Amino acid sequence: MPTVNVDKEELYTALGRDYTFDEFMDLCFNFGIELEEDTSPKEMAIREVGAHKVDDSVSDRPILKIDIPANRYDLLCHEGISRSLLVFQGKAKPPVFKTIMPADGKLQKLTIKPETAAIRPFAVAAILRNVKFTELNYKNFIDLQDKLHMNICRKRTLVAIGTHDLDTIQGPFTYEALAPKEIQFVPLNQEKNMNAEELMTFYENDKHLGKFLPIIRESPVYPIIYDKNRQVLSLPPIINSDHSKITLDTKNVFIECTATDLTKGKIVLNTMVAMFSEYCAEPFTVEPVEIVYEDNRQPAGVTPDLTSRTTTAKVDYINSCTGLKLNPDEICDLLNKMSLEAVPSKEDKNEVVVQVPVTRSDVLHQCDIMEDVAIAYGFNNLPHTAPSVSTIGKPYPLNKLADTARVELALAGWSEVSPLTLCSHDENFAFLRQKDPGNIAVRLAHPKTVEYQVVRTSLLPGVLKTLKENKKHSLPIKVFEVGDTAIKDDTQERRSRNVRKVCATYSNKTSGLEQIHGLLDRTLQMLHCQPVDKNGSASGYWIQDSENPTYFPSRSADIYLRQKGETKVIGSFGILHPEVLEKFGLNFPTSAMEFDLEPFL
């Protein structure tokens, strides 16, 4: 859940009264959000770095930290929270947003060039006229952009927001895609003119912007927005131009959002203008911008569209989910508290008609409307009822089998370990002297460290890493794991699947291969699988010499399983190769076994 820091004094002023901590916590809970803490920037800084490193320049103005549901983008700033809480308490009505034409009757135009389709294909825009900024609402304006960027914008990969002082630029505007060396401008809060290649190098170690560079850095063209005079507005999704930056003196704000997802781009733009149009000279009015695609990949039109959308919800559905017996009028009264204008349907007595404002992009289905009814009624006020049906739960068959295997391995004297499911690519392949076939391991797109690059395809690396951290224990060390690995599988919806496996190792002054062999026989017998002759036809298992590079030459075997006439290799065991032991930092002989558990279901 996103956490929003709201100025305490500003919020209570907007709500028309002061609250104790408990009073405001109850109000937040009743509305479906959560008050986390009453603190200050100075107090947070002291907790983070210590009082000796915090000077008097850090503000001690009280702030409230509020946890917001991830899909409520309209609550990511002071404006949205205060407005919604006023409506919830019946102290205000939801605002009516509307678009207005400029004084000269001519809309500003944003033309999108065909070449942008290769990098960030969509853009939307709007204008806020005669805005009055203060230090507090200016800070809220910047904070909301950051919150949206980290939330619905998915760290600017889906949408990037640019805000500009309209009085410093001239329309019409063009959205283009050019080679990096062709783009020249002074970045925000800088003095040096740079081309896009120089800009990438300049910001690659920047704590704030460096993480966004990979979004476009490898592209042959970069997105860029120009005004009529070829003045750069922004290089999305990285940075705006210093020329058009917003200040406290800005009166007219041009907002543009470039996107790879047009729907999310429109949601972000609607959220921005809905939250801050209240500071316009004529509150809750927005000047639209004409959007033209030169290649006609999207029809020409204007943004934003601030009209409410109409949806419906069944009365009996709402009552059945909540356990209530509300009539349509009562449901409508509750929805009005949640900023959803609702009236009983004239055609169907079992239906309410709901007008969903642009701020409520989270309302997608009647279940969302039902949830708002429950919130407005009060979760604590809902009737407590016993379930109308009685069922008996049972374990998932594979989990039950895995638990049985764990018990038997533990009873045999082995200790269970539970390593992480992520590991480095080398640990999963090179350290085990295996080659990566390229179509097995599930890789992480942007791993934070080299330790977590792939989802393991074998349990053995994690068990050996655990041995490394516990090699000071007295010998022998006998450990096992029963857990999931993952492999690519294009036949599955997610193009991968889990494979439940069993792995055990034995470490001592001697290899102890006979110990692992005995554990294998015991485990398979427990799974009602008997040893059989490989040349026969009976169902069961046998072992056969193999040359698995993970193990010492001539000291390993594959495990074969025959079921219903079908034979397959389910695993292997042997004495680990010295190079494998060296890679994992082990200095004593170790034998290991690993096999698939799922065939025994």
C-alpha positions as CSV (number, residue, x, y, z in Angstrom):
1,M,0.0,0.0,0.0
2,P,1.4,3.5,-0.8
3,T,2.0,5.7,2.1
4,V,1.2,9.4,1.8
5,N,2.7,12.1,4.0
6,V,0.1,14.8,4.6
7,D,0.7,18.1,6.4
8,K,-1.4,17.8,9.6
9,E,-2.3,21.4,10.0
10,E,-3.3,21.8,6.4
11,L,-5.4,18.7,6.4
12,Y,-7.2,19.5,9.7
13,T,-7.9,23.1,8.4
14,A,-9.4,21.6,5.2
15,L,-11.6,19.2,7.3
16,G,-12.8,22.1,9.4
17,R,-11.7,20.8,12.8
18,D,-8.9,19.4,14.9
19,Y,-8.8,15.7,15.7
20,T,-7.0,13.6,18.4
21,F,-4.9,10.8,17.1
22,D,-7.5,8.2,18.0
23,E,-10.4,10.2,16.5
24,F,-8.6,10.7,13.2
25,M,-7.5,7.0,13.2
26,D,-11.1,6.0,13.6
27,L,-12.2,8.3,10.8
28,C,-9.5,6.8,8.5
29,F,-10.5,3.3,9.4
30,N,-14.2,3.9,8.7
31,F,-13.3,5.3,5.3
32,G,-11.1,2.4,4.3
33,I,-7.6,3.9,4.8
34,E,-5.2,3.6,7.7
35,L,-3.5,6.2,9.8
36,E,0.0,4.9,10.3
37,E,1.8,7.6,12.3
38,D,1.7,11.2,13.6
39,T,5.3,12.4,13.1
40,S,7.4,15.1,11.5
41,P,10.2,15.1,8.9
42,K,12.7,15.9,11.7
43,E,11.5,13.0,13.8
44,M,11.8,10.6,10.9
45,A,15.3,11.9,10.0
46,I,16.4,11.4,13.6
47,R,15.2,7.8,13.6
48,E,16.9,7.1,10.3
49,V,20.4,8.7,10.7
50,G,20.5,9.8,14.4
51,A,20.0,13.1,16.2
52,H,23.6,14.1,15.8
53,K,23.3,14.2,12.0
54,V,20.1,16.2,11.9
55,D,20.3,20.0,12.0
56,D,17.7,22.7,12.5
57,S,17.1,23.0,8.7
58,V,15.0,19.9,8.7
59,S,11.3,20.8,9.3
60,D,9.6,19.8,12.5
61,R,6.1,20.6,11.1
62,P,3.7,17.7,12.0
63,I,2.7,15.3,9.3
64,L,0.4,12.4,9.1
65,K,1.5,9.2,7.4
66,I,-1.6,7.5,5.8
67,D,-1.6,4.1,4.1
68,I,-3.7,4.2,0.9
69,P,-5.2,1.3,-1.1
70,A,-3.0,0.8,-4.1
71,N,-5.8,1.3,-6.6
72,R,-7.1,4.6,-5.1
73,Y,-5.0,7.0,-7.2
74,D,-7.3,9.9,-6.2
75,L,-6.1,9.6,-2.5
76,L,-2.4,10.0,-3.2
77,C,-2.3,13.6,-2.1
78,H,-3.7,16.0,0.5
79,E,-6.3,17.3,-2.0
80,G,-7.8,14.0,-2.7
81,I,-7.8,12.8,0.9
82,S,-9.4,15.9,2.4
83,R,-12.0,16.2,-0.4
84,S,-13.0,12.5,0.0
85,L,-13.2,12.7,3.8
86,L,-15.4,15.8,3.6
87,V,-17.8,14.1,1.3
88,F,-17.7,10.9,3.4
89,Q,-18.8,13.0,6.5
90,G,-21.5,14.8,4.6
91,K,-19.8,18.1,4.9
92,A,-19.4,18.7,1.1
93,K,-20.6,17.4,-2.2
94,P,-18.3,15.8,-4.8
95,P,-16.9,18.4,-7.2
96,V,-18.2,18.6,-10.8
97,F,-15.3,18.7,-13.2
98,K,-15.7,20.4,-16.6
99,T,-13.6,21.4,-19.6
100,I,-13.6,25.0,-20.8
101,M,-12.5,26.6,-24.0
102,P,-9.7,29.2,-24.0
103,A,-10.5,32.9,-24.3
104,D,-9.6,33.0,-28.0
105,G,-11.6,29.8,-28.7
106,K,-8.6,28.0,-30.1
107,L,-7.3,24.9,-28.4
108,Q,-3.6,24.2,-28.0
109,K,-2.5,21.3,-30.2
110,L,-0.1,18.4,-29.5
111,T,0.9,16.6,-32.7
112,I,2.3,13.1,-32.4
113,K,4.8,12.0,-35.0
114,P,4.8,8.5,-36.6
115,E,8.4,7.7,-35.3
116,T,7.2,7.8,-31.7
117,A,5.5,4.4,-32.3
118,A,8.9,2.7,-31.9
119,I,9.5,4.0,-28.4
120,R,6.5,5.5,-26.4
121,P,3.6,5.6,-28.8
122,F,0.9,7.6,-27.0
123,A,0.6,11.1,-25.4
124,V,-2.2,13.1,-23.7
125,A,-2.2,16.7,-22.4
126,A,-4.2,19.3,-20.6
127,I,-3.9,22.9,-19.3
128,L,-4.7,24.4,-15.9
129,R,-5.4,28.1,-16.1
130,N,-4.8,30.8,-13.5
131,V,-3.5,28.4,-10.8
132,K,-2.5,29.9,-7.5
133,F,0.4,28.0,-6.0
134,T,1.5,28.1,-2.4
135,E,4.5,26.4,-0.9
136,L,2.3,23.6,0.5
137,N,0.2,22.9,-2.6
138,Y,3.2,23.2,-4.8
139,K,4.9,20.5,-2.7
140,N,1.7,18.4,-3.0
141,F,1.8,18.9,-6.8
142,I,5.3,17.5,-7.0
143,D,4.6,14.7,-4.5
144,L,1.6,13.5,-6.4
145,Q,3.6,13.1,-9.6
146,D,6.2,11.0,-7.7
147,K,3.5,8.9,-6.2
148,L,1.8,8.3,-9.5
149,H,5.2,7.5,-11.1
150,M,5.9,4.8,-8.5
151,N,2.4,3.4,-8.6
152,I,0.2,3.2,-11.7
153,C,3.1,4.5,-13.9
154,R,5.2,1.5,-12.8
155,K,8.3,3.6,-12.3
156,R,7.7,5.6,-15.5
157,T,7.7,2.5,-17.7
158,L,4.0,2.8,-18.6
159,V,3.5,6.6,-18.1
160,A,5.7,9.6,-17.6
161,I,4.3,13.0,-16.4
162,G,5.7,16.3,-17.5
163,T,4.5,19.7,-16.1
164,H,5.5,23.0,-17.6
165,D,5.0,26.7,-17.2
166,L,2.8,27.5,-20.2
167,D,3.8,31.2,-20.2
168,T,7.4,30.2,-21.1
169,I,6.5,28.1,-24.2
170,Q,4.4,28.5,-27.2
171,G,2.1,26.0,-28.9
172,P,1.4,24.1,-31.1
173,F,3.5,21.3,-29.6
174,T,5.0,18.3,-31.3
175,Y,5.9,14.9,-29.8
176,E,8.8,13.3,-31.8
177,A,11.4,10.6,-31.6
178,L,15.0,11.5,-32.6
179,A,18.5,10.1,-32.4
180,P,20.1,11.0,-29.1
181,K,22.8,13.3,-30.6
182,E,20.1,15.4,-32.4
183,I,18.5,16.3,-29.0
184,Q,20.0,19.4,-27.3
185,F,18.6,21.2,-24.2
186,V,19.4,22.3,-20.6
187,P,18.0,19.7,-18.2
188,L,15.9,20.8,-15.2
189,N,17.9,22.7,-12.5
190,Q,21.1,22.6,-14.6
191,E,23.0,25.3,-16.5
192,K,24.8,23.3,-19.1
193,N,23.3,22.5,-22.5
194,M,23.7,18.8,-23.3
195,N,22.7,16.3,-26.0
196,A,20.8,13.2,-24.9
197,E,23.9,11.0,-24.9
198,E,25.7,13.4,-22.6
199,L,22.6,13.6,-20.4
200,M,22.5,9.8,-20.0
201,T,26.2,9.8,-18.9
202,F,25.6,12.8,-16.6
203,Y,22.7,11.2,-14.8
204,E,23.8,7.5,-14.7
205,N,25.0,7.8,-11.1
206,D,22.1,10.1,-10.0
207,K,20.3,8.6,-7.0
208,H,16.8,9.7,-8.3
209,L,17.0,9.7,-12.1
210,G,19.6,7.0,-12.7
211,K,17.1,4.2,-12.2
212,F,14.9,5.5,-15.1
213,L,17.7,5.7,-17.8
214,P,17.4,2.0,-18.9
215,I,13.8,2.6,-20.0
216,I,15.1,4.3,-23.2
217,R,18.9,4.2,-23.1
218,E,19.3,1.4,-25.6
219,S,16.8,2.7,-28.0
220,P,18.1,4.2,-31.3
221,V,15.7,7.1,-30.9
222,Y,14.6,9.0,-27.8
223,P,11.1,10.6,-27.3
224,I,11.2,14.4,-27.2
225,I,8.5,17.1,-26.9
226,Y,9.0,20.5,-28.6
227,D,7.1,23.7,-28.7
228,K,6.4,25.9,-31.8
229,N,10.0,27.4,-31.6
230,R,11.7,24.0,-31.2
231,Q,12.2,24.7,-27.5
232,V,12.5,21.4,-25.7
233,L,9.8,20.8,-23.0
234,S,10.9,17.3,-21.9
235,L,12.8,14.1,-22.6
236,P,10.3,11.6,-21.3
237,P,10.5,9.5,-19.2
238,I,13.7,11.0,-17.8
239,I,13.6,14.8,-17.2
240,N,12.0,18.1,-18.2
241,S,13.7,21.1,-19.6
242,D,14.9,23.8,-17.3
243,H,13.4,26.4,-19.6
244,S,9.7,25.5,-18.8
245,K,10.1,24.5,-15.1
246,I,7.2,25.2,-12.7
247,T,7.7,27.7,-9.9
248,L,5.6,29.3,-7.2
249,D,4.9,32.1,-9.6
250,T,3.6,29.9,-12.4
251,K,0.0,30.7,-13.3
252,N,-0.7,28.5,-16.3
253,V,0.4,24.8,-16.3
254,F,0.8,22.6,-19.3
255,I,0.6,18.9,-18.3
256,E,1.7,16.2,-20.8
257,C,1.8,12.5,-20.2
258,T,3.6,10.2,-22.6
259,A,2.7,6.5,-22.3
260,T,3.1,3.0,-23.6
261,D,-0.4,2.3,-22.3
262,L,-3.0,4.8,-23.5
263,T,-5.6,3.9,-20.9
264,K,-3.2,4.4,-18.0
265,G,-2.0,7.6,-19.6
266,K,-5.5,9.0,-19.5
267,I,-6.1,7.9,-15.9
268,V,-2.9,9.7,-14.8
269,L,-3.8,12.9,-16.6
270,N,-7.3,12.8,-15.2
271,T,-5.9,12.3,-11.7
272,M,-3.5,15.2,-12.0
273,V,-6.0,17.7,-13.3
274,A,-8.8,16.6,-11.0
275,M,-6.7,17.0,-7.9
276,F,-5.2,20.4,-8.7
277,S,-7.9,22.1,-10.8
278,E,-9.3,23.2,-7.4
279,Y,-6.6,25.9,-7.3
280,C,-7.7,27.4,-10.6
281,A,-9.4,30.8,-10.5
282,E,-12.5,29.0,-11.6
283,P,-12.2,25.8,-9.5
284,F,-12.5,22.4,-11.1
285,T,-12.2,23.6,-14.7
286,V,-9.6,22.3,-17.2
287,E,-8.7,23.5,-20.6
288,P,-8.4,20.6,-23.0
289,V,-5.7,20.0,-25.6
290,E,-6.2,18.7,-29.1
291,I,-4.3,15.5,-29.8
292,V,-3.4,14.6,-33.4
293,Y,-1.6,11.5,-34.6
294,E,0.0,12.1,-38.0
295,D,-0.1,8.5,-38.9
296,N,-3.7,8.1,-37.7
297,R,-2.8,5.2,-35.4
298,Q,-5.3,6.8,-33.0
299,P,-8.3,9.0,-34.0
300,A,-7.8,12.7,-33.4
301,G,-9.5,14.1,-30.3
302,V,-9.1,16.2,-27.2
303,T,-7.9,15.3,-23.7
304,P,-8.8,15.1,-20.9
305,D,-12.3,13.6,-21.0
306,L,-13.8,14.6,-17.6
307,T,-17.3,13.2,-18.2
308,S,-18.6,10.6,-15.7
309,R,-19.3,7.1,-16.9
310,T,-22.5,5.3,-16.1
311,T,-22.6,1.8,-14.6
312,T,-25.1,-0.3,-12.7
313,A,-25.2,-2.6,-9.7
314,K,-27.8,-5.1,-8.6
315,V,-29.4,-4.5,-5.2
316,D,-29.7,-8.2,-4.4
317,Y,-26.0,-8.7,-5.2
318,I,-25.0,-5.9,-2.8
319,N,-27.2,-7.3,-0.1
320,S,-26.1,-10.9,-0.5
321,C,-22.4,-9.9,-0.3
322,T,-22.8,-7.7,2.7
323,G,-25.5,-9.6,4.6
324,L,-27.7,-6.5,4.7
325,K,-31.3,-5.8,3.6
326,L,-30.9,-2.3,2.1
327,N,-33.4,-0.8,-0.3
328,P,-32.2,1.1,-3.4
329,D,-32.5,4.5,-1.8
330,E,-30.4,3.5,1.2
331,I,-27.7,2.1,-1.1
332,C,-27.7,5.3,-3.1
333,D,-27.2,7.4,0.1
334,L,-24.2,5.2,1.1
335,L,-22.7,5.5,-2.4
336,N,-23.0,9.2,-2.3
337,K,-20.8,9.2,0.8
338,M,-18.1,7.5,-1.3
339,S,-18.3,10.3,-4.0
340,L,-20.3,8.0,-6.3
341,E,-23.5,9.7,-7.5
342,A,-26.2,7.0,-7.5
343,V,-30.0,6.9,-8.1
344,P,-32.5,4.0,-8.2
345,S,-33.0,2.7,-11.7
346,K,-36.4,3.6,-13.2
347,E,-36.5,0.5,-15.3
348,D,-35.4,-2.1,-12.8
349,K,-36.3,-2.0,-9.0
350,N,-33.4,-4.4,-8.4
351,E,-30.8,-2.0,-9.8
352,V,-29.1,1.3,-9.0
353,V,-27.5,3.5,-11.6
354,V,-24.1,4.9,-10.6
355,Q,-22.2,7.8,-12.1
356,V,-18.5,7.1,-11.7
357,P,-16.4,10.3,-11.7
358,V,-13.0,10.5,-13.4
359,T,-11.3,10.3,-10.1
360,R,-12.6,6.7,-9.4
361,S,-10.8,4.7,-12.1
362,D,-10.8,1.8,-9.5
363,V,-14.5,1.1,-10.1
364,L,-14.5,-1.6,-12.7
365,H,-17.3,-4.0,-11.7
366,Q,-20.3,-4.0,-9.4
367,C,-18.2,-5.7,-6.8
368,D,-16.3,-2.4,-6.5
369,I,-19.6,-0.7,-5.9
370,M,-20.6,-3.3,-3.3
371,E,-17.3,-2.7,-1.5
372,D,-18.0,1.0,-1.3
373,V,-21.4,0.3,0.1
374,A,-19.8,-1.9,2.8
375,I,-17.2,0.8,3.6
376,A,-19.9,3.6,3.9
377,Y,-22.1,1.3,6.0
378,G,-19.1,0.4,8.2
379,F,-17.3,-2.9,8.2
380,N,-17.7,-3.1,12.0
381,N,-21.5,-2.6,11.6
382,L,-22.0,-5.5,9.1
383,P,-24.0,-8.4,10.7
384,H,-22.1,-11.4,11.9
385,T,-23.6,-14.6,10.3
386,A,-22.5,-18.2,10.3
387,P,-21.7,-19.6,6.8
388,S,-24.7,-21.2,5.1
389,V,-22.7,-24.2,4.0
390,S,-20.2,-26.4,5.9
391,T,-17.1,-27.8,4.1
392,I,-14.2,-29.8,5.3
393,G,-10.8,-28.7,4.0
394,K,-8.1,-31.1,3.0
395,P,-4.4,-30.6,2.0
396,Y,-3.4,-30.2,-1.6
397,P,-2.2,-33.7,-2.7
398,L,1.3,-32.6,-3.7
399,N,1.7,-30.7,-0.4
400,K,0.5,-33.7,1.6
401,L,3.0,-35.9,-0.3
402,A,5.8,-33.4,0.3
403,D,5.0,-33.2,4.1
404,T,5.1,-37.0,4.2
405,A,8.5,-37.0,2.6
406,R,9.7,-34.4,5.0
407,V,8.6,-36.5,8.0
408,E,10.3,-39.6,6.7
409,L,13.6,-37.8,5.9
410,A,13.6,-36.2,9.4
411,L,13.0,-39.6,11.0
412,A,15.9,-41.0,9.1
413,G,18.2,-38.4,10.9
414,W,18.4,-35.7,8.4
415,S,17.8,-32.0,9.2
416,E,15.6,-29.9,7.0
417,V,16.8,-26.6,5.5
418,S,14.9,-23.9,3.6
419,P,17.1,-21.9,1.3
420,L,15.8,-19.1,-1.0
421,T,14.3,-20.0,-4.4
422,L,16.4,-17.4,-6.2
423,C,20.1,-17.8,-6.9
424,S,22.7,-16.5,-9.3
425,H,23.0,-17.9,-12.8
426,D,26.5,-19.3,-12.0
427,E,25.3,-21.1,-8.9
428,N,22.5,-22.7,-10.8
429,F,24.7,-23.9,-13.7
430,A,28.5,-23.2,-13.8
431,F,29.1,-24.0,-10.1
432,L,27.5,-27.4,-10.7
433,R,29.6,-27.9,-13.9
434,Q,26.4,-27.8,-15.9
435,K,25.7,-25.9,-19.2
436,D,22.7,-23.6,-19.5
437,P,20.6,-24.9,-22.4
438,G,18.9,-21.5,-22.6
439,N,15.4,-22.7,-22.5
440,I,15.0,-23.9,-18.9
441,A,15.8,-21.3,-16.3
442,V,13.4,-18.4,-15.5
443,R,15.5,-15.2,-15.5
444,L,14.7,-12.0,-13.6
445,A,14.5,-9.1,-16.0
446,H,16.3,-6.5,-13.7
447,P,17.9,-8.3,-10.8
448,K,19.0,-6.1,-8.0
449,T,22.2,-8.2,-7.3
450,V,24.1,-11.0,-9.0
451,E,22.9,-13.3,-6.1
452,Y,19.3,-13.3,-7.4
453,Q,19.3,-13.7,-11.2
454,V,17.3,-16.8,-11.9
455,V,14.7,-19.0,-10.2
456,R,16.4,-22.2,-9.3
457,T,16.0,-25.3,-11.5
458,S,17.7,-27.5,-8.8
459,L,17.6,-27.6,-5.1
460,L,21.2,-28.5,-4.8
461,P,22.8,-25.0,-5.0
462,G,20.7,-23.7,-2.1
463,V,21.5,-26.8,0.1
464,L,25.2,-26.4,-0.7
465,K,25.1,-22.7,0.2
466,T,23.5,-23.7,3.5
467,L,26.3,-26.2,4.1
468,K,28.9,-23.5,3.5
469,E,27.3,-21.3,6.2
470,N,27.2,-24.2,8.6
471,K,30.5,-26.0,7.9
472,K,31.8,-25.3,11.4
473,H,29.3,-27.7,12.8
474,S,30.5,-31.1,13.8
475,L,30.6,-33.8,11.2
476,P,28.7,-35.6,9.8
477,I,26.3,-32.9,8.5
478,K,23.1,-34.4,7.1
479,V,20.6,-32.0,5.6
480,F,17.7,-32.2,3.1
481,E,15.1,-29.9,1.4
482,V,11.7,-30.7,-0.2
483,G,10.8,-27.7,-2.3
484,D,9.8,-26.2,-5.6
485,T,12.0,-25.4,-8.6
486,A,10.8,-23.6,-11.7
487,I,11.4,-24.3,-15.4
488,K,10.2,-22.6,-18.6
489,D,7.1,-24.3,-20.2
490,D,5.5,-22.5,-23.1
491,T,2.4,-24.8,-22.8
492,Q,1.5,-23.1,-19.6
493,E,-0.4,-19.8,-19.3
494,R,2.5,-18.2,-17.4
495,R,5.1,-19.9,-19.7
496,S,6.6,-21.7,-16.7
497,R,5.8,-24.3,-14.1
498,N,6.9,-25.5,-10.7
499,V,8.5,-28.8,-10.1
500,R,8.5,-30.3,-6.6
501,K,11.8,-32.0,-5.8
502,V,13.6,-33.8,-2.9
503,C,17.3,-33.1,-2.3
504,A,19.6,-34.4,0.5
505,T,23.4,-34.2,1.2
506,Y,25.7,-36.1,3.5
507,S,29.0,-34.5,4.5
508,N,31.8,-36.2,6.5
509,K,35.5,-37.0,6.5
510,T,34.6,-39.7,3.9
511,S,32.1,-39.3,1.0
512,G,29.4,-41.5,2.6
513,L,27.9,-42.5,-0.7
514,E,26.4,-45.5,0.9
515,Q,24.5,-43.2,3.3
516,I,22.9,-41.3,0.5
517,H,22.1,-44.5,-1.4
518,G,20.5,-46.0,1.7
519,L,18.4,-42.8,2.2
520,L,17.3,-43.0,-1.4
521,D,16.1,-46.6,-1.0
522,R,14.3,-45.8,2.2
523,T,12.6,-42.7,0.8
524,L,11.4,-44.5,-2.4
525,Q,10.2,-47.5,-0.4
526,M,8.2,-45.0,1.8
527,L,6.7,-43.8,-1.5
528,H,5.6,-47.4,-2.2
529,C,8.1,-47.7,-5.0
530,Q,10.1,-50.9,-5.0
531,P,13.5,-51.7,-6.7
532,V,13.0,-53.6,-10.0
533,D,15.0,-55.2,-12.7
534,K,15.6,-52.6,-15.5
535,N,15.1,-55.4,-18.1
536,G,11.7,-56.4,-16.7
537,S,8.3,-54.9,-17.0
538,A,7.3,-54.4,-13.4
539,S,6.7,-50.9,-12.1
540,G,9.4,-49.5,-9.8
541,Y,12.8,-47.9,-9.8
542,W,16.4,-48.8,-10.5
543,I,19.7,-46.9,-10.7
544,Q,22.2,-46.9,-13.5
545,D,25.7,-45.5,-13.9
546,S,25.9,-42.1,-15.4
547,E,28.5,-39.4,-16.3
548,N,26.9,-36.4,-14.7
549,P,29.5,-33.6,-14.6
550,T,28.2,-32.5,-11.2
551,Y,29.5,-35.7,-9.6
552,F,32.9,-37.4,-9.4
553,P,33.6,-39.6,-12.4
554,S,32.3,-43.2,-12.1
555,R,30.7,-42.2,-8.7
556,S,27.2,-41.2,-9.8
557,A,24.0,-42.8,-11.0
558,D,20.7,-41.8,-12.6
559,I,17.4,-42.8,-10.9
560,Y,15.0,-44.4,-13.3
561,L,11.3,-44.8,-12.7
562,R,8.9,-47.1,-14.6
563,Q,5.2,-46.5,-14.2
564,K,2.4,-48.0,-16.4
565,G,5.0,-49.1,-18.9
566,E,6.6,-45.7,-19.2
567,T,10.2,-45.2,-18.1
568,K,11.9,-41.8,-17.3
569,V,14.8,-40.4,-15.4
570,I,13.6,-38.7,-12.2
571,G,16.9,-37.7,-10.6
572,S,20.5,-38.6,-9.8
573,F,22.8,-39.2,-6.9
574,G,26.6,-39.5,-6.3
575,I,29.7,-38.0,-4.8
576,L,30.0,-34.3,-5.6
577,H,32.9,-33.3,-7.9
578,P,35.8,-31.5,-6.1
579,E,35.3,-28.5,-8.3
580,V,31.7,-28.2,-7.2
581,L,32.8,-28.3,-3.6
582,E,35.4,-25.7,-4.2
583,K,32.9,-23.3,-5.9
584,F,30.6,-23.5,-2.9
585,G,33.5,-23.2,-0.4
586,L,33.2,-26.7,1.1
587,N,36.4,-28.5,2.2
588,F,35.0,-32.0,3.1
589,P,33.6,-34.8,0.9
590,T,29.9,-34.6,0.2
591,S,27.4,-36.9,-1.5
592,A,24.1,-35.7,-2.7
593,M,20.8,-37.0,-4.2
594,E,18.0,-35.1,-6.0
595,F,14.9,-36.4,-7.6
596,D,11.4,-35.3,-8.7
597,L,8.6,-35.9,-6.2
598,E,5.6,-35.3,-8.5
599,P,5.7,-38.7,-10.3
600,F,4.7,-40.4,-7.0
601,L,1.4,-38.6,-6.7
